[in-house]
Amino acid sequence: MSDAAQPTAVEVRAAAEAVKAALDRHLEAVERRTGDDDTAVYEAFNALASAAETYDELLYDRYDEVTPFEIPGADDSLPPYTGPDEPHALSLLIRRDYAVAEPRRLLAQARRVVEHGGGDELTGAAAKAGVSPLAALGVLFGEYEPDEIASRHKEFGLEEGDSTLWVTAAEELPEPGEWLHAPFEHADPERIVCRFDVSAVFDEEDGTDTGTGRADEGTRGAADGS
């Protein structure tokens, strides 16, 4: 940044004062909160984050210094919770990505299942020989629970990618078969009770896996992963 474009010392000082004022407003909102999803607390949180980010940028531009604060981006936080305070039903939305790292191992495991009498989906001499990766996937995921495949993925020639788990609240269970045609179409981030993410990107950033959760009081937390 050129000298002409640098913020003045007065501007940096004003930004610091704005952070102090935002801290006071946030504490006052927390002290006066009326419930788990108090809008005033959420707005004060965002205002504090914005003021801190502005101060951090001006401080760096003027003095080439940084603050110890890590300002969460919009994509890293949950929106305000709008679901029921006392949910009578829950939905678990799970996504796990895998790379087929060892196709031969995948085929061998599927063939072993078929040879021991499992995997009705895999029929015919060629399928029993384990020559169809698509059929092999159908056999393995038909024979084993997803959690077991997750814990034994290397045995099946798979390599873990990112994964996420959303726990969402509902007033009542949907009617049988109601959402089977599009199970993830109506996933509502504002009804997330807690969310847990696992990704190698967290290891790259700080050496730990992390996640985003909404606990009893609407706070965000960390989720353990591997």
C-alpha positions in Angstrom: 0.0 0.0 0.0 1.3 3.4 -0.9 1.9 6.1 1.8 -1.0 8.2 0.3 -3.4 5.3 0.7 -2.4 4.4 4.2 -4.9 5.0 7.0 -4.0 7.8 9.5 -3.1 7.2 13.1 -6.4 8.8 14.0 -8.4 6.3 11.8 -6.6 3.4 13.5 -7.4 4.9 16.9 -11.0 5.3 16.0 -11.2 1.7 14.8 -9.8 0.6 18.2 -12.4 2.6 20.0 -15.1 1.0 17.8 -13.9 -2.4 18.9 -14.1 -1.4 22.6 -17.6 -0.1 22.1 -18.6 -3.3 20.2 -17.2 -5.4 23.1 -19.4 -3.5 25.5 -22.5 -3.9 23.4 -21.8 -7.6 22.9 -21.4 -8.2 26.7 -24.6 -6.2 27.4 -26.5 -8.2 24.9 -25.3 -11.5 26.4 -26.2 -10.3 29.9 -29.7 -9.4 28.7 -30.3 -12.4 26.5 -33.9 -13.7 26.5 -33.3 -17.1 25.0 -31.1 -19.5 23.0 -31.7 -17.7 19.7 -31.6 -14.0 20.9 -31.4 -11.8 17.9 -29.6 -9.1 19.8 -26.8 -11.4 20.8 -26.3 -12.6 17.2 -26.3 -9.0 15.9 -23.9 -7.9 18.5 -21.6 -10.8 17.7 -21.5 -9.8 14.0 -20.9 -6.2 14.9 -18.0 -7.1 17.1 -16.5 -9.3 14.4 -16.8 -6.6 11.8 -15.3 -3.9 14.1 -12.4 -6.3 15.0 -11.8 -7.1 11.3 -11.7 -3.4 10.4 -9.3 -2.6 13.2 -7.0 -5.5 12.2 -6.8 -4.3 8.6 -6.1 -0.7 9.5 -3.5 -1.7 12.1 -1.7 -3.8 9.5 -1.9 -1.1 6.8 -0.6 1.6 9.1 1.9 -0.2 11.3 2.4 -3.5 9.7 1.2 -5.2 12.9 -1.6 -7.8 13.5 -3.9 -8.6 16.3 -4.2 -12.1 17.9 -7.8 -12.3 16.9 -9.1 -14.8 14.3 -12.2 -13.3 12.8 -14.7 -16.0 11.7 -16.0 -15.6 8.2 -19.6 -15.9 7.3 -19.1 -19.4 5.8 -17.6 -20.6 9.1 -20.6 -19.9 11.3 -24.1 -21.1 11.6 -27.1 -18.9 10.9 -29.4 -18.0 13.7 -31.4 -21.1 14.9 -35.1 -20.9 14.0 -36.2 -24.4 14.8 -38.3 -25.5 17.7 -37.1 -25.0 21.3 -38.3 -28.5 22.2 -38.0 -30.6 19.1 -40.0 -33.8 18.9 -38.0 -35.2 16.0 -34.5 -35.1 14.6 -32.9 -35.7 11.2 -29.3 -36.7 10.7 -27.8 -35.5 7.4 -24.5 -37.2 6.6 -22.1 -36.9 3.8 -18.8 -38.8 3.5 -16.5 -38.6 0.5 -14.2 -41.4 -0.5 -11.6 -41.9 -3.3 -11.3 -45.4 -4.8 -7.6 -45.6 -4.0 -7.2 -49.4 -4.6 -9.7 -50.7 -7.1 -8.3 -54.2 -6.9 -8.8 -54.4 -3.1 -12.3 -53.1 -3.6 -13.1 -55.8 -6.1 -11.5 -58.5 -4.0 -13.5 -57.6 -0.9 -16.7 -57.6 -3.0 -15.8 -61.0 -4.4 -15.2 -62.3 -0.9 -18.6 -61.2 0.2 -20.3 -62.9 -2.8 -18.3 -66.1 -2.3 -19.6 -66.3 1.3 -23.2 -66.0 0.3 -23.8 -62.3 0.6 -24.4 -59.5 -1.9 -27.4 -60.6 -3.9 -26.9 -57.6 -6.0 -23.8 -59.1 -7.5 -24.8 -61.9 -9.8 -23.3 -63.7 -12.7 -19.9 -65.2 -13.3 -18.2 -61.9 -14.2 -19.6 -60.1 -11.2 -18.6 -63.0 -8.9 -15.1 -62.6 -10.2 -15.1 -59.0 -9.0 -14.6 -57.3 -12.3 -17.2 -54.5 -11.9 -16.3 -51.6 -9.6 -19.9 -50.3 -9.7 -21.3 -53.7 -8.7 -18.5 -54.1 -6.1 -19.6 -50.8 -4.4 -23.2 -51.9 -4.5 -22.2 -55.2 -2.7 -20.1 -53.6 0.0 -22.5 -50.8 0.8 -25.4 -53.3 0.8 -23.5 -55.7 3.1 -22.0 -53.3 5.6 -23.3 -50.4 7.6 -21.9 -47.0 6.5 -20.2 -46.6 9.9 -18.4 -49.9 9.5 -17.2 -48.9 6.1 -16.0 -45.6 7.5 -14.0 -47.4 10.2 -12.6 -50.1 7.8 -12.3 -48.0 4.6 -8.7 -48.9 4.0 -9.7 -52.6 3.9 -12.1 -51.8 1.1 -9.5 -49.9 -0.9 -11.1 -46.5 -0.1 -9.4 -43.2 1.0 -11.3 -40.8 3.2 -12.2 -37.3 1.9 -14.2 -34.6 3.7 -17.2 -35.5 5.8 -20.0 -33.7 7.6 -22.8 -34.5 10.0 -25.8 -32.2 10.5 -28.3 -32.8 13.3 -31.5 -30.9 12.5 -34.6 -30.4 14.6 -38.2 -30.8 13.6 -41.6 -30.4 15.1 -42.6 -34.0 14.1 -41.5 -36.9 12.0 -42.4 -36.6 8.2 -44.9 -39.0 6.8 -43.4 -42.3 5.7 -41.9 -42.0 2.2 -42.5 -38.2 2.1 -38.9 -37.2 1.3 -37.4 -40.4 -0.2 -37.5 -38.9 -3.7 -35.3 -36.0 -2.6 -33.8 -36.7 0.8 -31.6 -33.6 1.0 -33.6 -31.1 -0.9 -35.2 -29.4 2.2 -32.1 -29.3 4.5 -32.5 -26.1 6.5 -29.2 -24.6 8.0 -31.4 -22.6 10.4 -32.7 -25.8 12.0 -29.2 -27.2 12.7 -28.9 -28.2 16.3 -25.2 -29.1 15.8 -22.9 -29.7 12.9 -19.6 -31.6 12.8 -17.1 -31.4 9.9 -13.9 -33.4 9.3 -11.5 -32.2 6.6 -7.8 -32.4 5.8 -7.9 -28.6 5.4 -8.1 -28.2 9.1 -4.9 -30.1 9.5 -3.2 -27.9 7.0 -4.4 -24.8 8.8 -3.6 -25.5 12.4 -2.8 -29.2 12.8 -6.2 -30.1 14.3 -9.5 -31.2 13.0 -12.4 -28.9 13.8 -16.1 -28.4 13.3 -19.0 -26.2 13.9 -21.6 -26.9 16.5 -24.6 -25.3 18.1 -24.8 -26.3 21.7 -27.7 -25.9 24.2 -27.3 -22.1 24.4 -26.8 -21.5 20.7 -23.0 -21.3 21.0 -20.5 -22.6 18.5 -18.1 -25.3 19.4 -15.4 -27.6 18.0 -15.9 -31.2 16.9 -13.3 -33.8 17.1 -12.4 -35.6 13.9 -9.7 -37.8 12.4 
